[in-house]
Amino acid sequence: MRTNIVLNDDLVKEAFRYTAASTKRELIELALTEFVEHHRRRDIRELKGKVAINTNYDYKKLRANQGKSKKGKGKNVSD
């Protein structure tokens, strides 16, 4: 999407000091990406207390059991 915007020069200069971005386009892209990711994390935090957590959940045991049940089925990846 093409757009023209007026940016605060001091803010842009400071932002460049904190990133490896070499163009304003890269800088804006990075800023928008971080903004969206921040809000997604915030949205997840809003679920605190609203979902039940199984404290006995053992993902390692579950993965080990899944690996055992898949042996011998399908093609070998190295084939």
A tleap script that builds the chain and sets N, CA, C and O, in Angstrom:
source leaprc.protein.ff14SB
mol = sequence {
  NMET ARG THR ASN ILE VAL LEU ASN ASP ASP
  LEU VAL LYS GLU ALA PHE ARG TYR THR ALA
  ALA SER THR LYS ARG GLU LEU ILE GLU LEU
  ALA LEU THR GLU PHE VAL GLU HIE HIE ARG
  ARG ARG ASP ILE ARG GLU LEU LYS GLY LYS
  VAL ALA ILE ASN THR ASN TYR ASP TYR LYS
  LYS LEU ARG ALA ASN GLN GLY LYS SER LYS
  LYS GLY LYS GLY LYS ASN VAL SER CASP
}
set mol.1.N position { 0.845 -1.163 0.000 }
set mol.1.CA position { 0.000 0.000 0.000 }
set mol.1.C position { 0.902 1.242 0.000 }
set mol.1.O position { 1.800 1.371 0.832 }
set mol.2.N position { 0.658 2.109 -0.905 }
set mol.2.CA position { 1.438 3.329 -1.007 }
set mol.2.C position { 0.744 4.440 -0.240 }
set mol.2.O position { -0.474 4.603 -0.311 }
set mol.3.N position { 1.551 5.205 0.500 }
set mol.3.CA position { 0.981 6.335 1.240 }
set mol.3.C position { 2.064 7.370 1.509 }
set mol.3.O position { 3.251 7.045 1.548 }
set mol.4.N position { 1.656 8.593 1.689 }
set mol.4.CA position { 2.569 9.668 2.065 }
set mol.4.C position { 2.227 10.102 3.481 }
set mol.4.O position { 1.061 10.329 3.805 }
set mol.5.N position { 3.251 10.216 4.327 }
set mol.5.CA position { 3.022 10.648 5.700 }
set mol.5.C position { 4.107 11.630 6.125 }
set mol.5.O position { 5.218 11.622 5.595 }
set mol.6.N position { 3.767 12.466 7.080 }
set mol.6.CA position { 4.726 13.390 7.656 }
set mol.6.C position { 5.169 12.798 8.984 }
set mol.6.O position { 4.341 12.506 9.847 }
set mol.7.N position { 6.488 12.620 9.149 }
set mol.7.CA position { 7.032 11.999 10.350 }
set mol.7.C position { 7.799 13.015 11.180 }
set mol.7.O position { 8.342 13.980 10.644 }
set mol.8.N position { 7.843 12.801 12.462 }
set mol.8.CA position { 8.631 13.620 13.367 }
set mol.8.C position { 10.105 13.268 13.138 }
set mol.8.O position { 10.532 12.148 13.416 }
set mol.9.N position { 10.874 14.231 12.632 }
set mol.9.CA position { 12.274 13.962 12.282 }
set mol.9.C position { 13.103 13.491 13.462 }
set mol.9.O position { 13.913 12.575 13.320 }
set mol.10.N position { 12.916 14.102 14.627 }
set mol.10.CA position { 13.687 13.700 15.808 }
set mol.10.C position { 13.361 12.267 16.218 }
set mol.10.O position { 14.249 11.502 16.593 }
set mol.11.N position { 12.105 11.919 16.143 }
set mol.11.CA position { 11.684 10.567 16.499 }
set mol.11.C position { 12.256 9.547 15.512 }
set mol.11.O position { 12.682 8.464 15.912 }
set mol.12.N position { 12.263 9.891 14.246 }
set mol.12.CA position { 12.813 9.003 13.219 }
set mol.12.C position { 14.310 8.805 13.440 }
set mol.12.O position { 14.805 7.680 13.367 }
set mol.13.N position { 15.027 9.883 13.707 }
set mol.13.CA position { 16.467 9.778 13.962 }
set mol.13.C position { 16.748 8.890 15.170 }
set mol.13.O position { 17.659 8.062 15.140 }
set mol.14.N position { 15.966 9.065 16.228 }
set mol.14.CA position { 16.162 8.240 17.427 }
set mol.14.C position { 15.850 6.777 17.134 }
set mol.14.O position { 16.566 5.886 17.590 }
set mol.15.N position { 14.799 6.527 16.385 }
set mol.15.CA position { 14.422 5.147 16.047 }
set mol.15.C position { 15.523 4.466 15.245 }
set mol.15.O position { 15.795 3.283 15.452 }
set mol.16.N position { 16.156 5.194 14.338 }
set mol.16.CA position { 17.257 4.616 13.557 }
set mol.16.C position { 18.406 4.184 14.456 }
set mol.16.O position { 19.094 3.210 14.150 }
set mol.17.N position { 18.623 4.889 15.557 }
set mol.17.CA position { 19.710 4.516 16.473 }
set mol.17.C position { 19.446 3.172 17.145 }
set mol.17.O position { 20.394 2.498 17.547 }
set mol.18.N position { 18.195 2.769 17.276 }
set mol.18.CA position { 17.844 1.522 17.958 }
set mol.18.C position { 17.678 0.339 17.022 }
set mol.18.O position { 17.449 -0.781 17.479 }
set mol.19.N position { 17.789 0.567 15.719 }
set mol.19.CA position { 17.557 -0.527 14.764 }
set mol.19.C position { 18.681 -0.633 13.754 }
set mol.19.O position { 19.567 0.218 13.679 }
set mol.20.N position { 18.618 -1.703 12.981 }
set mol.20.CA position { 19.555 -1.881 11.873 }
set mol.20.C position { 18.923 -1.433 10.562 }
set mol.20.O position { 19.505 -1.618 9.493 }
set mol.21.N position { 17.736 -0.847 10.643 }
set mol.21.CA position { 17.045 -0.393 9.439 }
set mol.21.C position { 17.884 0.672 8.738 }
set mol.21.O position { 18.491 1.524 9.387 }
set mol.22.N position { 17.912 0.615 7.415 }
set mol.22.CA position { 18.704 1.587 6.657 }
set mol.22.C position { 17.835 2.567 5.871 }
set mol.22.O position { 18.330 3.561 5.341 }
set mol.23.N position { 16.532 2.277 5.803 }
set mol.23.CA position { 15.624 3.185 5.100 }
set mol.23.C position { 14.412 3.470 5.989 }
set mol.23.O position { 14.110 2.721 6.917 }
set mol.24.N position { 13.735 4.563 5.683 }
set mol.24.CA position { 12.521 4.894 6.436 }
set mol.24.C position { 11.460 3.819 6.228 }
set mol.24.O position { 10.697 3.498 7.139 }
set mol.25.N position { 11.423 3.272 5.026 }
set mol.25.CA position { 10.446 2.208 4.747 }
set mol.25.C position { 10.681 1.016 5.671 }
set mol.25.O position { 9.740 0.488 6.264 }
set mol.26.N position { 11.950 0.593 5.791 }
set mol.26.CA position { 12.286 -0.515 6.687 }
set mol.26.C position { 11.920 -0.173 8.131 }
set mol.26.O position { 11.389 -1.004 8.867 }
set mol.27.N position { 12.213 1.058 8.517 }
set mol.27.CA position { 11.936 1.495 9.875 }
set mol.27.C position { 10.443 1.446 10.189 }
set mol.27.O position { 10.039 0.961 11.246 }
set mol.28.N position { 9.633 1.949 9.268 }
set mol.28.CA position { 8.174 1.945 9.456 }
set mol.28.C position { 7.652 0.513 9.483 }
set mol.28.O position { 6.795 0.175 10.300 }
set mol.29.N position { 8.171 -0.328 8.588 }
set mol.29.CA position { 7.760 -1.743 8.548 }
set mol.29.C position { 8.064 -2.433 9.877 }
set mol.29.O position { 7.230 -3.161 10.416 }
set mol.30.N position { 9.261 -2.197 10.394 }
set mol.30.CA position { 9.661 -2.769 11.675 }
set mol.30.C position { 8.768 -2.260 12.805 }
set mol.30.O position { 8.318 -3.032 13.652 }
set mol.31.N position { 8.522 -0.957 12.806 }
set mol.31.CA position { 7.684 -0.366 13.850 }
set mol.31.C position { 6.268 -0.942 13.816 }
set mol.31.O position { 5.698 -1.244 14.864 }
set mol.32.N position { 5.709 -1.094 12.639 }
set mol.32.CA position { 4.357 -1.658 12.527 }
set mol.32.C position { 4.326 -3.117 12.964 }
set mol.32.O position { 3.389 -3.547 13.635 }
set mol.33.N position { 5.345 -3.873 12.585 }
set mol.33.CA position { 5.422 -5.283 12.975 }
set mol.33.C position { 5.494 -5.416 14.491 }
set mol.33.O position { 4.771 -6.215 15.085 }
set mol.34.N position { 6.369 -4.628 15.114 }
set mol.34.CA position { 6.509 -4.687 16.567 }
set mol.34.C position { 5.233 -4.220 17.260 }
set mol.34.O position { 4.860 -4.771 18.296 }
set mol.35.N position { 4.568 -3.228 16.714 }
set mol.35.CA position { 3.310 -2.734 17.278 }
set mol.35.C position { 2.249 -3.830 17.285 }
set mol.35.O position { 1.579 -4.055 18.293 }
set mol.36.N position { 2.107 -4.504 16.151 }
set mol.36.CA position { 1.104 -5.576 16.041 }
set mol.36.C position { 1.451 -6.728 16.972 }
set mol.36.O position { 0.574 -7.252 17.659 }
set mol.37.N position { 2.734 -7.136 17.007 }
set mol.37.CA position { 3.139 -8.233 17.894 }
set mol.37.C position { 2.889 -7.881 19.351 }
set mol.37.O position { 2.457 -8.729 20.131 }
set mol.38.N position { 3.157 -6.644 19.720 }
set mol.38.CA position { 2.914 -6.198 21.095 }
set mol.38.C position { 1.439 -6.347 21.458 }
set mol.38.O position { 1.103 -6.835 22.537 }
set mol.39.N position { 0.573 -5.928 20.555 }
set mol.39.CA position { -0.863 -6.005 20.843 }
set mol.39.C position { -1.376 -7.439 20.829 }
set mol.39.O position { -2.308 -7.767 21.564 }
set mol.40.N position { -0.788 -8.292 20.011 }
set mol.40.CA position { -1.173 -9.712 20.044 }
set mol.40.C position { -0.806 -10.327 21.384 }
set mol.40.O position { -1.587 -11.084 21.960 }
set mol.41.N position { 0.394 -9.999 21.884 }
set mol.41.CA position { 0.798 -10.518 23.203 }
set mol.41.C position { -0.131 -9.988 24.277 }
set mol.41.O position { -0.516 -10.728 25.183 }
set mol.42.N position { -0.493 -8.732 24.192 }
set mol.42.CA position { -1.396 -8.147 25.170 }
set mol.42.C position { -2.745 -8.867 25.144 }
set mol.42.O position { -3.325 -9.143 26.194 }
set mol.43.N position { -3.239 -9.168 23.946 }
set mol.43.CA position { -4.505 -9.875 23.813 }
set mol.43.C position { -4.440 -11.242 24.486 }
set mol.43.O position { -5.405 -11.667 25.122 }
set mol.44.N position { -3.313 -11.930 24.349 }
set mol.44.CA position { -3.150 -13.242 24.983 }
set mol.44.C position { -3.175 -13.092 26.495 }
set mol.44.O position { -3.775 -13.914 27.188 }
set mol.45.N position { -2.524 -12.042 27.020 }
set mol.45.CA position { -2.501 -11.820 28.467 }
set mol.45.C position { -3.898 -11.584 29.017 }
set mol.45.O position { -4.160 -11.878 30.184 }
set mol.46.N position { -4.789 -11.065 28.202 }
set mol.46.CA position { -6.154 -10.834 28.649 }
set mol.46.C position { -6.889 -12.143 28.932 }
set mol.46.O position { -7.934 -12.134 29.582 }
set mol.47.N position { -6.359 -13.258 28.456 }
set mol.47.CA position { -6.972 -14.563 28.706 }
set mol.47.C position { -6.644 -15.102 30.094 }
set mol.47.O position { -7.234 -16.089 30.533 }
set mol.48.N position { -5.702 -14.456 30.789 }
set mol.48.CA position { -5.295 -14.925 32.117 }
set mol.48.C position { -6.519 -15.070 33.025 }
set mol.48.O position { -7.325 -14.150 33.171 }
set mol.49.N position { -6.628 -16.240 33.619 }
set mol.49.CA position { -7.753 -16.518 34.507 }
set mol.49.C position { -9.012 -16.970 33.793 }
set mol.49.O position { -10.005 -17.296 34.443 }
set mol.50.N position { -8.990 -16.997 32.470 }
set mol.50.CA position { -10.178 -17.361 31.702 }
set mol.50.C position { -10.076 -18.745 31.080 }
set mol.50.O position { -11.047 -19.248 30.515 }
set mol.51.N position { -8.904 -19.362 31.182 }
set mol.51.CA position { -8.725 -20.707 30.641 }
set mol.51.C position { -8.201 -21.620 31.737 }
set mol.51.O position { -7.473 -21.185 32.629 }
set mol.52.N position { -8.577 -22.880 31.661 }
set mol.52.CA position { -8.119 -23.848 32.661 }
set mol.52.C position { -6.772 -24.413 32.235 }
set mol.52.O position { -6.586 -24.813 31.086 }
set mol.53.N position { -5.849 -24.438 33.165 }
set mol.53.CA position { -4.517 -24.968 32.900 }
set mol.53.C position { -4.381 -26.312 33.617 }
set mol.53.O position { -4.636 -26.412 34.818 }
set mol.54.N position { -3.983 -27.327 32.881 }
set mol.54.CA position { -3.754 -28.645 33.462 }
set mol.54.C position { -2.329 -28.670 34.003 }
set mol.54.O position { -1.376 -28.759 33.229 }
set mol.55.N position { -2.177 -28.594 35.303 }
set mol.55.CA position { -0.841 -28.545 35.906 }
set mol.55.C position { -0.102 -29.876 35.797 }
set mol.55.O position { 1.111 -29.919 36.005 }
set mol.56.N position { -0.807 -30.962 35.473 }
set mol.56.CA position { -0.175 -32.270 35.320 }
set mol.56.C position { 0.232 -32.553 33.872 }
set mol.56.O position { 0.718 -33.643 33.569 }
set mol.57.N position { 0.041 -31.599 32.996 }
set mol.57.CA position { 0.354 -31.768 31.575 }
set mol.57.C position { 1.855 -31.968 31.394 }
set mol.57.O position { 2.665 -31.185 31.889 }
set mol.58.N position { 2.208 -33.019 30.684 }
set mol.58.CA position { 3.612 -33.332 30.445 }
set mol.58.C position { 3.814 -33.471 28.938 }
set mol.58.O position { 3.599 -34.540 28.367 }
set mol.59.N position { 4.230 -32.371 28.301 }
set mol.59.CA position { 4.361 -32.388 26.856 }
set mol.59.C position { 5.434 -33.364 26.384 }
set mol.59.O position { 5.322 -33.925 25.294 }
set mol.60.N position { 6.467 -33.569 27.190 }
set mol.60.CA position { 7.528 -34.500 26.798 }
set mol.60.C position { 6.989 -35.927 26.727 }
set mol.60.O position { 7.302 -36.672 25.799 }
set mol.61.N position { 6.192 -36.293 27.699 }
set mol.61.CA position { 5.595 -37.632 27.711 }
set mol.61.C position { 4.641 -37.793 26.524 }
set mol.61.O position { 4.624 -38.837 25.871 }
set mol.62.N position { 3.858 -36.767 26.253 }
set mol.62.CA position { 2.920 -36.805 25.139 }
set mol.62.C position { 3.656 -36.963 23.812 }
set mol.62.O position { 3.253 -37.760 22.965 }
set mol.63.N position { 4.736 -36.203 23.633 }
set mol.63.CA position { 5.522 -36.308 22.399 }
set mol.63.C position { 6.159 -37.679 22.258 }
set mol.63.O position { 6.215 -38.232 21.159 }
set mol.64.N position { 6.645 -38.237 23.378 }
set mol.64.CA position { 7.262 -39.565 23.337 }
set mol.64.C position { 6.224 -40.603 22.920 }
set mol.64.O position { 6.521 -41.501 22.132 }
set mol.65.N position { 5.014 -40.483 23.446 }
set mol.65.CA position { 3.944 -41.422 23.097 }
set mol.65.C position { 3.520 -41.261 21.642 }
set mol.65.O position { 3.222 -42.253 20.977 }
set mol.66.N position { 3.487 -40.039 21.139 }
set mol.66.CA position { 3.123 -39.806 19.740 }
set mol.66.C position { 4.177 -40.383 18.813 }
set mol.66.O position { 3.850 -40.940 17.765 }
set mol.67.N position { 5.429 -40.252 19.192 }
set mol.67.CA position { 6.519 -40.797 18.385 }
set mol.67.C position { 6.442 -42.299 18.282 }
set mol.67.O position { 6.722 -42.864 17.225 }
set mol.68.N position { 6.061 -42.963 19.379 }
set mol.68.CA position { 5.944 -44.420 19.385 }
set mol.68.C position { 4.812 -44.881 18.491 }
set mol.68.O position { 4.940 -45.887 17.793 }
set mol.69.N position { 3.691 -44.147 18.506 }
set mol.69.CA position { 2.529 -44.577 17.726 }
set mol.69.C position { 2.728 -44.327 16.234 }
set mol.69.O position { 2.038 -44.937 15.417 }
set mol.70.N position { 3.665 -43.434 15.856 }
set mol.70.CA position { 3.893 -43.129 14.447 }
set mol.70.C position { 4.958 -44.013 13.818 }
set mol.70.O position { 5.072 -44.045 12.593 }
set mol.71.N position { 5.738 -44.729 14.614 }
set mol.71.CA position { 6.791 -45.568 14.068 }
set mol.71.C position { 6.201 -46.632 13.157 }
set mol.71.O position { 5.208 -47.282 13.487 }
set mol.72.N position { 6.833 -46.792 12.010 }
set mol.72.CA position { 6.402 -47.829 11.085 }
set mol.72.C position { 5.274 -47.377 10.154 }
set mol.72.O position { 4.884 -48.117 9.251 }
set mol.73.N position { 4.756 -46.186 10.367 }
set mol.73.CA position { 3.674 -45.693 9.509 }
set mol.73.C position { 4.254 -44.699 8.520 }
set mol.73.O position { 5.093 -43.874 8.881 }
set mol.74.N position { 3.814 -44.776 7.289 }
set mol.74.CA position { 4.233 -43.800 6.287 }
set mol.74.C position { 5.634 -43.999 5.804 }
set mol.74.O position { 6.287 -44.993 6.121 }
set mol.75.N position { 6.097 -43.030 5.020 }
set mol.75.CA position { 7.445 -43.095 4.454 }
set mol.75.C position { 8.465 -42.520 5.408 }
set mol.75.O position { 8.149 -41.667 6.237 }
set mol.76.N position { 9.667 -42.984 5.286 }
set mol.76.CA position { 10.772 -42.439 6.028 }
set mol.76.C position { 11.193 -41.142 5.348 }
set mol.76.O position { 11.286 -41.100 4.122 }
set mol.77.N position { 11.445 -40.096 6.104 }
set mol.77.CA position { 11.778 -38.787 5.553 }
set mol.77.C position { 13.056 -38.847 4.720 }
set mol.77.O position { 13.191 -38.112 3.742 }
set mol.78.N position { 13.992 -39.712 5.098 }
set mol.78.CA position { 15.267 -39.778 4.372 }
set mol.78.C position { 15.177 -40.534 3.071 }
set mol.78.O position { 16.145 -40.533 2.310 }
set mol.79.N position { 14.048 -41.191 2.770 }
set mol.79.CA position { 13.899 -41.950 1.528 }
set mol.79.C position { 13.774 -41.043 0.327 }
set mol.79.O position { 13.641 -41.524 -0.798 }
savepdb mol mol.pdb
quit
